[in-house]
Amino acid sequence: MQAAPVRATAIPSFTDALRAVESLLMSGGQRTARRNAWTSVLEDRRRAKDRVEAQRFLEQAADRS
């Protein structure tokens, strides 16, 4: 008697599961727009952080003179 073949299936990550739900609920255009909006939010946050760091640097330079 032979053992039945074992199939290894990867458990999807949380991100993969969210994307699957997203694809069921939204059309392709909405999904693209949402991702683009989130990318813009992240980029705005990065620029704001850079601005704060530059402001601190300028204040420190002014204090030294």
N, C-alpha and C positions, 0 to 999 in steps of 0.2 A: 504494500500500500504506500502510495506516494503522498507526501504532505502537500497541501494546497499552496500555491505560490503566494508569497506575501507581497502586498503592494504598499509601498511607502508613499504616503501623501503628505506633503508639507502643510503644516498648519499656517493659514494666512496670517500675516501680521495685522495689527490693528489698523494701520494705514491702508492696507489692501482691502480690509473689510469696509472701511469708511468710503473708499473709492467705489466699491461695488454698490453700496447703498446709494451713493451720490449718482452713479450712472443710471440706477433704476428710477430715481426721483426727478432728475433734471435732464433736459435735452443737452446735446453736445455744446451748443452755443452758450447756454447758461453756465455750464461747467467751466468752459474756457474763460468766460468773463469773470467768474468767481475766483479762479486761480490767478488771473491777471490782477484782480483787485487785491488779493492777498499778497502777491509779489510786490505791488506798489506800497502796501502798508509796511512791509518789512524794509523796503528801500528807504521809505520816509523815516522810519525809526533809526536806521543806520546813519542817515544824513543828520538827524537831530543829535545823535550821540557825538558825531564828528564835530558838529557846531559847538556843543557844550565843551568838548575837549579843547577846541581852538580858543574859545572864550577864556577858559581857565589859563591856558598858556599865555595869552595876551595880558591878562590881569597879573600873572606872576612876573612877567617881563616888565610891566609898568611899575610894580612894587619895588623891583630891584634898582630902578633908576632914580 
